[in-house]
Amino acid sequence: MMLGMSWLSAAESFSDLILNSLALQFVINIDECIFEALLPEAYRDDMQKVVLHLPRKILTLREQVQEDWVQWKTSTFYFLFFSVFSFVYLKHLQFLPVIGILPYFRHDIAEACEPFLQTHKTRICFGGYQSEDCFPYGGE
């Protein structure tokens, strides 16, 4: 989960996020693609026939309801935890040296370049082109 989240959070734009998610999906499913491409169809059909039987304990109605309730609580916890963790990771944990992928993501260069940009963004002619101070030998 952490590697996948680090991979996806390293995207700088939505197009990069889509590209990274497609690449992650490819990495996850490459084994099935190789299985489909390289093994003969007869062997793949034999693999489809293999069924793993796990013994299931017969539960009473009360036990089944209790098990369903535990699974609902677990699913809700995972949903809330990963939603909150993703938000906290992107908003607050990016500044840590080991965990953070995108420290100061969009504004990381502003601190280093701000003095340079301020000196080069100032207007030379405050009154426009008609000013006598800006072009003393030009004009009318």
N, C-alpha and C positions, 0 to 999 in steps of 0.2 A: 504494500500500500504506500509506504513512504517513498519508495523509488518511483512508482507511477505518479504520485502526487508531485514529487520533485521534477519529474520529466514534464508534466503538464503545466506546472507553474512557471517553468522557465520560458514560456511563450511570451513574446513581446507584443503580439497583436492577436486578434481573433483568427486571422488566417493561419498564423503560426500555431495557435491552439488546435485548430482543426487538423492541421498537418501532423502535429505531434500526437494527437489522439488516434489518427489513422495509423501512424507508425507504431504506436503502442499496441493497437489492436493487431497489427501484422505480427509483431513480436510474440504476442500471446497465442495467436492461432497458427503459427508457422508449422508446428508439429502436425496438426491435422491436415494442413495443405500438403506436407511432404507425404503423409500417410496416403492421402487420396491420389497423389500424383505418381508415386513410385511403386506402390504395391499392386499386384494384379487384382482384378475384380473378384476372382474366386476366393482369394485370401480375405478380402474385405467382407465378402458375404459370410465367410466362416466366422469372422470376428463379430459380425452382427448377431449371429446365432448364440454366441456365448452369453449366458445369463448368470449373473451372480445372485444367488439366493441367500438373503440374510434372514435369519429367524426373527420374526416379529413377535413381541410379547402381546398377548391379547389383553387389552385394557378395558376396564369398566368405563361407564359413561363419565363418572366423576373423575377418574384418572385421565381420560381423554380431554375433558374440559380443562383440567389443571395443566396438562401438557401444552394444549393450545394457548392457554393464557401465558405460560412461561415463554413460548415462542413469540407471541405478540409483544410482550415486554422486551424481549431481547431485540427484536427487529426495530421497535421504537427507539430503544437506547442506541442502537447502531446508527439509525438515521439521524437522530439528534446529535450524537457525538461527532459523527463525521461532518455534518453541516457546520457545527460550532467550531470544530477543530480546523476545518478548511478556512473559515473566516478569520479565526485567530492567527492561523499560520500566514495567511496573506497580508493581514493588517499589522501584526505585531512581531512575529517571529522572523521576519525577513532581515532584521537588523543584527541578528546573532551571527557570528562568524562561521560556524560550522553548519547550522541548520539553514540559514538564509540563502536563497538562490538569487534573489533580485534585490540586493540592498539598495535602498533609496531609488527604486526602479526608474521612475521618469525624471526625477530631479537630482540625480547623482552628479551630473556635470555642472549644474547651476552654481554650486559653491565655488568651484574652481574657475569658472569662466565669467562669473558675474562682474568682477572689476574690469576685465577686458571689454565685455559687452557694454557696460555703462559708458566707457570712454569712447567707444566707436558708434554708439547710438545717438549721441548728442547732435543736435542740429547745428549746422554751421551758421546758417542765416535765420535768425529768429523772426525777422519781419518779412520773410519771403524774398523773392527775387527783386522786388522793388526797393529794398532797403539800400541806403547809401553806404552803410557800414560793410555790407557783404561784398558788393562789387563797386569799389569807388571809381573805377575808370570805365565802367560800362553803363549801359542804360541811355537815357535821353540826354 
